[in-house]
Amino acid sequence: MKTINVGLIGLGTVGGGVIRILQKHHDDFVRDQDIDLNLVAVATRSPEKAELLGVTDIFFPDVNEVINHPDVDIIIELVGGTTAARDYVFAALEAGKSVITANKALIADCGHELMALAASKGAEIAFEASVGGGIPIIGPLRHTLAGNRILSVMGIVNGTTNYMLTRMGEDMLDYDTALKEAQAKGFAEADPTADVDGLDAAAKIAILASIAYNTDVRFADVPVEGIRNISPIDLELAQEMGYSIKLLAIANRTEGGIDIRVHPALIPLSHQLAAVKGVFNAIYVVGDFVGETMFFGEGAGSGAAASSVVGDLIEVARHMAYREQITQPVWDSEGLPIRSMDELETSYYLRLCVPDRPGVLAMTAQVFAENGVSIYSMVQKGTHDNSADLIYVTHKARESAIQATITGIKETGILTGEPVLIRVEGAEG
């Protein structure tokens, strides 16, 4: 039996979950994996957390004492963010120690550099928990699906926004009410910006695209729109048209490079992702040989994320204990270009708030025509304040053309509210 000594930085929700798994299943890992995972050092800003988790005997107030601990073989980083955590991870790798992290922001920001450093030091960095919490997706993309050319990765990877959209659609809650409920239940932070503005999802799809397409994709490469402008009326109308609205993280392989983006989208009710509700996540992957696959489960929380962290820990520990070959991802072997969002071609849902008076419909139709955008359908919904909602669904059009159309309509001065634009996934024409 081999003993692998572990240092843990961060005793928050996920860190506490990791300790509980190691405590509960230690003997199982010894029996099944022939590895003794020995937690020998922990660091946290709160000594009270160490006491609560029963690890005061191995608590260190200084993170560097854990990183430089002579007995530690593997560092688990669960601090998060790209400031202090970045320094910790780079320092651990520089010291030749392998690293397990759930830090999506760090991997999306400088994953390429971390892979290169790990390889140069004979170490390993693993990050399954950075995307999808307890859903296994990094491993399948790297190993199980390696016999395929990945054609598409599309997912619901943020539980907060999926919960909010589910509640808004099923119970006609407005955005503010749905957000307050999500915060009250602990699904949303006091500052929900990363979730509702799509930033969390953008980091995750950057990581998935990097692995799926062997290309160094960064967070900054991902065009992002959030859900702040979505209203219950949009969800109701989408349902009437046979669609559900989801915040989707999308990365497609195209002839011109990688089409990558995060935004709300209308998706057919027949699609597997349309049935994913509440705080659950799901990632839909299409390969040229395997066809359609979907990975579903809890995307966050102590148990889910900690499960993935410990899974990585076991794999890295086994490589170390039995000197197995380390296979770090090669993130830039293809080096595909990132397509501009302006090149996207799809159908669009556009809701315009306008005065309920003659001539308005003709004025908007003229702007569509001037920009070469063909209208598939139009519905007018009256309101109680002498205004109306004009809801257009277009045939396939270029993103640049639909943005020019919106600009042109704004310039007419007829709008009484901000336009709502939602792209349609799975549109036929």
C-alpha positions as CSV (number, residue, x, y, z in Angstrom):
1,M,0.0,0.0,0.0
2,K,1.2,3.5,-0.9
3,T,0.7,6.5,1.3
4,I,0.1,9.9,-0.4
5,N,0.2,12.9,1.8
6,V,-2.3,15.7,1.1
7,G,-2.4,19.4,1.9
8,L,-5.7,21.3,1.7
9,I,-6.0,25.1,1.3
10,G,-9.5,26.5,1.9
11,L,-12.1,25.0,4.3
12,G,-15.2,26.5,2.8
13,T,-18.2,24.6,1.6
14,V,-16.3,22.4,-0.8
15,G,-13.2,22.0,1.5
16,G,-15.4,20.8,4.3
17,G,-17.0,18.3,1.9
18,V,-13.6,17.0,0.9
19,I,-12.6,16.4,4.5
20,R,-15.9,14.6,5.3
21,I,-15.4,12.3,2.2
22,L,-11.8,11.5,3.2
23,Q,-12.9,10.8,6.8
24,K,-15.9,8.6,5.7
25,H,-14.3,6.7,2.9
26,H,-10.6,6.5,3.9
27,D,-10.7,2.8,4.5
28,D,-12.7,2.2,1.3
29,F,-9.9,3.9,-0.7
30,V,-7.3,1.8,1.0
31,R,-9.2,-1.4,0.2
32,D,-10.3,-0.5,-3.4
33,Q,-7.4,1.7,-4.6
34,D,-4.6,0.4,-2.4
35,I,-3.7,4.0,-1.5
36,D,-3.7,5.7,1.9
37,L,-4.8,9.3,1.3
38,N,-3.3,11.0,4.4
39,L,-4.4,14.6,5.1
40,V,-1.4,16.1,6.8
41,A,-1.9,19.9,6.5
42,V,-4.7,22.4,6.1
43,A,-4.8,26.2,5.9
44,T,-7.8,28.5,6.3
45,R,-8.4,32.1,7.4
46,S,-10.8,30.8,10.0
47,P,-9.3,28.5,12.7
48,E,-12.9,28.0,13.9
49,K,-13.6,26.0,10.7
50,A,-10.6,23.8,11.3
51,E,-11.9,23.1,14.8
52,L,-15.4,22.4,13.6
53,L,-14.1,19.9,11.1
54,G,-11.8,18.2,13.6
55,V,-8.5,19.1,11.9
56,T,-7.0,21.5,14.4
57,D,-4.0,19.2,14.9
58,I,-2.9,19.7,11.3
59,F,-4.0,23.4,11.0
60,F,-1.6,26.0,9.7
61,P,-2.4,29.7,9.7
62,D,0.0,30.4,6.9
63,V,-0.8,28.9,3.5
64,N,2.9,28.8,2.6
65,E,3.5,26.3,5.4
66,V,1.2,23.9,3.7
67,I,2.7,24.5,0.2
68,N,6.2,24.0,1.5
69,H,5.4,21.3,4.0
70,P,8.1,18.6,3.4
71,D,5.6,15.7,3.7
72,V,2.9,17.1,1.4
73,D,2.7,15.4,-2.1
74,I,-0.5,16.9,-3.4
75,I,-2.0,20.3,-2.8
76,I,-5.8,20.8,-3.0
77,E,-6.6,24.5,-3.7
78,L,-10.2,25.5,-2.8
79,V,-9.8,29.2,-2.2
80,G,-11.1,30.4,-5.5
81,G,-10.5,33.6,-7.5
82,T,-7.5,34.6,-9.5
83,T,-5.5,36.6,-7.0
84,A,-4.1,34.7,-4.0
85,A,-5.2,31.4,-5.4
86,R,-3.2,32.0,-8.5
87,D,-0.1,32.5,-6.4
88,Y,-0.7,29.4,-4.4
89,V,-1.2,27.1,-7.4
90,F,1.8,28.4,-9.2
91,A,3.9,28.1,-6.1
92,A,2.8,24.5,-5.5
93,L,3.6,23.5,-9.1
94,E,7.0,25.3,-9.0
95,A,7.7,23.2,-5.9
96,G,7.0,20.1,-8.0
97,K,3.8,19.3,-6.2
98,S,0.7,18.2,-8.1
99,V,-2.4,20.3,-7.6
100,I,-6.2,19.6,-7.5
101,T,-8.4,22.6,-7.9
102,A,-12.1,23.5,-8.4
103,N,-11.1,27.0,-9.5
104,K,-12.8,27.7,-12.8
105,A,-11.8,31.3,-13.0
106,L,-8.1,30.4,-12.7
107,I,-8.2,27.6,-15.2
108,A,-10.1,29.7,-17.7
109,D,-7.7,32.6,-17.2
110,C,-4.3,30.8,-17.3
111,G,-4.9,27.1,-17.8
112,H,-2.4,26.9,-20.7
113,E,0.4,28.3,-18.5
114,L,-0.5,26.0,-15.6
115,M,-0.4,22.9,-17.8
116,A,3.0,23.9,-19.2
117,L,4.4,24.5,-15.7
118,A,3.1,21.2,-14.4
119,A,4.6,19.3,-17.3
120,S,7.9,21.0,-16.9
121,K,8.0,20.0,-13.2
122,G,6.8,16.5,-13.6
123,A,3.7,17.4,-11.7
124,E,0.0,17.2,-12.5
125,I,-2.9,19.6,-12.3
126,A,-6.5,18.3,-12.2
127,F,-9.7,20.4,-12.2
128,E,-12.8,18.2,-12.8
129,A,-14.8,20.2,-10.2
130,S,-14.2,23.5,-12.1
131,V,-17.1,22.7,-14.5
132,G,-20.4,21.1,-13.5
133,G,-19.7,20.4,-9.9
134,G,-20.3,16.7,-9.4
135,I,-20.9,16.0,-13.1
136,P,-18.0,14.1,-14.7
137,I,-17.2,16.0,-17.9
138,I,-13.5,16.9,-18.0
139,G,-12.5,13.3,-17.7
140,P,-14.9,12.1,-20.4
141,L,-13.7,14.8,-22.8
142,R,-10.1,14.0,-22.2
143,H,-10.4,10.2,-22.2
144,T,-13.7,8.5,-22.9
145,L,-14.5,10.6,-25.9
146,A,-11.0,11.0,-27.1
147,G,-11.8,8.7,-30.1
148,N,-14.1,11.4,-31.5
149,R,-13.8,14.7,-33.1
150,I,-16.0,16.8,-30.9
151,L,-18.5,18.8,-32.9
152,S,-20.5,20.6,-30.3
153,V,-20.5,21.2,-26.5
154,M,-23.6,23.0,-25.2
155,G,-24.7,23.2,-21.6
156,I,-26.7,24.6,-18.8
157,V,-23.7,25.1,-16.4
158,N,-25.1,27.7,-13.9
159,G,-27.6,26.4,-11.4
160,T,-28.6,29.9,-10.1
161,T,-29.8,31.2,-13.5
162,N,-31.5,27.9,-14.4
163,Y,-33.4,28.0,-11.1
164,M,-34.5,31.5,-11.7
165,L,-35.6,30.9,-15.3
166,T,-37.5,27.8,-14.1
167,R,-39.4,29.8,-11.5
168,M,-40.0,32.6,-13.9
169,G,-41.5,30.3,-16.5
170,E,-43.5,28.0,-14.2
171,D,-44.9,30.6,-11.8
172,M,-44.6,33.9,-13.8
173,L,-42.2,35.4,-11.2
174,D,-40.5,38.6,-12.4
175,Y,-36.7,38.7,-12.5
176,D,-36.3,40.5,-9.1
177,T,-38.6,38.2,-7.3
178,A,-36.9,35.1,-8.7
179,L,-33.5,36.4,-7.7
180,K,-34.6,37.2,-4.2
181,E,-36.0,33.7,-3.8
182,A,-32.7,32.2,-5.2
183,Q,-30.8,34.2,-2.7
184,A,-33.0,33.2,0.2
185,K,-32.5,29.6,-0.7
186,G,-28.8,30.0,-0.9
187,F,-28.6,29.4,-4.6
188,A,-27.5,32.9,-5.4
189,E,-24.8,35.1,-3.8
190,A,-25.6,38.5,-2.3
191,D,-23.8,39.9,-5.3
192,P,-25.2,37.7,-8.1
193,T,-23.3,39.3,-11.0
194,A,-21.1,36.3,-11.9
195,D,-24.2,34.2,-12.3
196,V,-26.9,36.4,-13.8
197,D,-24.5,38.1,-16.2
198,G,-23.2,34.8,-17.5
199,L,-19.6,35.3,-16.3
200,D,-19.6,32.0,-14.4
201,A,-20.8,30.1,-17.4
202,A,-18.3,31.8,-19.7
203,A,-15.4,30.6,-17.6
204,K,-16.7,27.1,-17.7
205,I,-17.3,26.9,-21.5
206,A,-13.8,28.3,-22.1
207,I,-12.4,25.3,-20.2
208,L,-14.6,22.8,-22.0
209,A,-13.8,24.3,-25.4
210,S,-10.1,24.3,-24.6
211,I,-10.2,20.5,-24.0
212,A,-12.8,19.6,-26.7
213,Y,-11.0,21.5,-29.5
214,N,-7.4,21.4,-28.3
215,T,-7.2,25.1,-28.4
216,D,-6.2,27.7,-25.8
217,V,-9.6,29.4,-25.2
218,R,-9.6,32.1,-22.5
219,F,-12.5,33.6,-20.6
220,A,-11.9,36.9,-22.5
221,D,-12.6,35.1,-25.8
222,V,-16.2,34.3,-24.8
223,P,-19.0,36.8,-25.8
224,V,-21.4,36.9,-22.8
225,E,-25.0,38.0,-22.2
226,G,-26.9,37.4,-19.0
227,I,-30.6,37.0,-18.1
228,R,-31.4,40.4,-16.6
229,N,-33.6,41.4,-19.5
230,I,-35.7,38.2,-19.6
231,S,-39.3,38.6,-18.5
232,P,-42.0,36.1,-17.7
233,I,-43.7,37.2,-21.0
234,D,-40.7,35.9,-22.9
235,L,-40.8,32.5,-21.2
236,E,-44.6,32.3,-21.8
237,L,-44.3,33.2,-25.5
238,A,-41.4,30.8,-25.9
239,Q,-43.6,28.0,-24.4
240,E,-46.4,28.9,-26.8
241,M,-44.0,28.6,-29.7
242,G,-42.7,25.2,-28.5
243,Y,-39.5,26.5,-26.9
244,S,-37.9,26.8,-23.5
245,I,-35.5,29.6,-22.6
246,K,-32.2,28.6,-21.0
247,L,-28.9,30.4,-20.3
248,L,-26.7,28.3,-22.6
249,A,-22.9,28.0,-22.8
250,I,-22.1,27.0,-26.4
251,A,-19.0,25.9,-28.2
252,N,-19.3,24.6,-31.8
253,R,-16.6,23.4,-34.2
254,T,-17.2,25.1,-37.5
255,E,-15.2,25.4,-40.8
256,G,-14.1,28.9,-39.7
257,G,-13.0,27.9,-36.2
258,I,-14.7,27.8,-32.8
259,D,-18.1,29.4,-32.4
260,I,-18.2,30.1,-28.7
261,R,-20.7,32.2,-26.7
262,V,-22.9,32.4,-23.5
263,H,-26.4,33.9,-23.7
264,P,-30.1,33.1,-23.1
265,A,-31.5,31.0,-26.0
266,L,-34.8,29.5,-27.1
267,I,-34.3,25.8,-27.3
268,P,-37.0,23.4,-28.7
269,L,-39.0,21.6,-26.0
270,S,-38.0,18.3,-27.7
271,H,-34.3,18.9,-26.9
272,Q,-32.9,17.1,-23.8
273,L,-31.6,20.3,-22.3
274,A,-35.1,21.9,-22.3
275,A,-36.2,19.4,-19.5
276,V,-33.3,20.4,-17.2
277,K,-35.0,22.4,-14.4
278,G,-34.1,24.0,-11.1
279,V,-30.5,24.1,-9.9
280,F,-29.5,21.1,-12.0
281,N,-26.8,21.4,-14.7
282,A,-26.5,19.4,-17.9
283,I,-23.8,19.3,-20.6
284,Y,-24.7,18.1,-24.1
285,V,-21.8,16.8,-26.2
286,V,-21.8,15.7,-29.8
287,G,-19.0,13.6,-31.3
288,D,-18.5,12.5,-34.9
289,F,-18.7,8.8,-33.9
290,V,-20.5,8.6,-30.5
291,G,-23.2,11.0,-31.6
292,E,-25.3,12.8,-28.9
293,T,-24.4,12.4,-25.3
294,M,-25.5,14.3,-22.2
295,F,-24.1,14.6,-18.7
296,F,-26.6,15.6,-16.0
297,G,-26.4,16.2,-12.3
298,E,-26.0,18.7,-9.5
299,G,-23.7,21.5,-10.6
300,A,-22.7,22.9,-7.2
301,G,-22.8,22.3,-3.5
302,S,-20.5,20.7,-0.9
303,G,-21.2,17.1,-1.8
304,A,-21.2,17.4,-5.6
305,A,-18.1,19.5,-6.0
306,A,-16.2,17.7,-3.3
307,S,-17.0,14.4,-5.0
308,S,-15.2,15.6,-8.1
309,V,-12.2,16.9,-6.1
310,V,-11.7,13.6,-4.4
311,G,-12.1,11.8,-7.7
312,D,-9.2,13.9,-9.1
313,L,-7.2,13.3,-5.9
314,I,-7.5,9.5,-6.3
315,E,-6.5,9.6,-9.9
316,V,-3.4,11.8,-9.3
317,A,-2.5,9.9,-6.2
318,R,-2.6,6.6,-8.2
319,H,-0.3,8.2,-10.9
320,M,2.1,9.2,-8.2
321,A,2.0,6.0,-6.1
322,Y,2.5,3.7,-9.0
323,R,4.5,6.1,-11.3
324,E,1.9,5.9,-14.0
325,Q,2.3,8.1,-17.0
326,I,0.9,11.6,-16.5
327,T,-1.2,12.8,-19.5
328,Q,-1.8,16.5,-19.1
329,P,-4.2,18.1,-21.6
330,V,-2.5,19.7,-24.6
331,W,-4.5,22.8,-25.0
332,D,-3.2,24.2,-28.2
333,S,-2.3,21.4,-30.5
334,E,-5.0,22.5,-33.0
335,G,-4.9,26.2,-32.3
336,L,-8.3,26.9,-33.9
337,P,-9.3,30.5,-34.4
338,I,-12.2,32.0,-32.4
339,R,-15.0,33.1,-34.7
340,S,-16.4,36.6,-34.3
341,M,-19.9,36.8,-32.8
342,D,-20.8,38.9,-35.9
343,E,-20.4,35.8,-38.0
344,L,-23.1,33.8,-36.2
345,E,-26.0,32.7,-38.3
346,T,-29.2,31.7,-36.5
347,S,-32.8,32.7,-36.0
348,Y,-33.7,35.3,-33.5
349,Y,-36.6,36.2,-31.2
350,L,-36.9,40.0,-30.8
351,R,-39.5,41.7,-28.6
352,L,-40.0,45.4,-29.1
353,C,-42.0,47.7,-26.7
354,V,-43.7,50.3,-28.9
355,P,-46.7,52.7,-28.8
356,D,-49.9,51.1,-29.8
357,R,-50.6,53.3,-32.8
358,P,-50.9,53.1,-36.6
359,G,-47.7,53.0,-38.7
360,V,-45.4,51.6,-36.0
361,L,-45.6,48.0,-37.4
362,A,-44.7,49.3,-41.0
363,M,-41.9,51.4,-39.6
364,T,-40.2,48.4,-37.9
365,A,-40.8,46.1,-40.9
366,Q,-39.0,48.6,-43.1
367,V,-35.9,48.5,-40.9
368,F,-35.9,44.7,-41.0
369,A,-36.0,44.8,-44.8
370,E,-33.3,47.5,-45.1
371,N,-30.9,45.1,-43.2
372,G,-31.8,42.0,-45.1
373,V,-33.5,40.2,-42.2
374,S,-36.4,38.1,-43.2
375,I,-39.3,37.7,-40.7
376,Y,-40.7,34.2,-40.0
377,S,-43.5,35.3,-37.7
378,M,-44.9,38.3,-35.8
379,V,-47.2,38.5,-32.9
380,Q,-48.6,41.7,-31.3
381,K,-49.5,41.7,-27.6
382,G,-51.4,44.8,-26.3
383,T,-50.7,46.2,-22.8
384,H,-52.7,48.4,-20.5
385,D,-50.8,51.6,-21.1
386,N,-51.4,52.3,-24.8
387,S,-48.3,50.3,-25.6
388,A,-47.8,47.0,-27.3
389,D,-45.2,44.3,-27.5
390,L,-44.2,43.3,-31.0
391,I,-42.7,39.8,-31.0
392,Y,-40.7,38.8,-34.1
393,V,-39.1,35.5,-34.9
394,T,-36.7,35.8,-37.9
395,H,-35.5,33.3,-40.4
396,K,-31.8,32.6,-40.1
397,A,-29.8,35.8,-40.2
398,R,-26.4,37.1,-39.4
399,E,-25.7,38.5,-36.0
400,S,-24.3,41.6,-37.6
401,A,-27.5,42.1,-39.5
402,I,-29.8,41.7,-36.5
403,Q,-27.7,44.1,-34.4
404,A,-27.9,46.6,-37.3
405,T,-31.7,46.1,-37.3
406,I,-32.0,46.8,-33.6
407,T,-29.8,49.9,-33.9
408,G,-32.0,51.1,-36.8
409,I,-35.2,50.6,-34.9
410,K,-33.8,52.5,-31.9
411,E,-32.9,55.4,-34.2
412,T,-36.5,55.7,-35.2
413,G,-37.3,56.8,-31.7
414,I,-40.5,54.7,-31.4
415,L,-39.3,52.3,-28.7
416,T,-40.8,52.7,-25.2
417,G,-38.5,50.1,-23.6
418,E,-35.3,48.2,-24.2
419,P,-35.5,45.6,-26.9
420,V,-35.2,41.9,-25.9
421,L,-33.1,39.8,-28.2
422,I,-32.9,36.0,-27.7
423,R,-31.1,33.7,-30.1
424,V,-32.8,30.5,-31.2
425,E,-30.8,27.2,-31.0
426,G,-31.8,24.4,-33.3
427,A,-33.4,26.7,-35.8
428,E,-34.0,25.1,-39.2
429,G,-34.1,28.1,-41.4
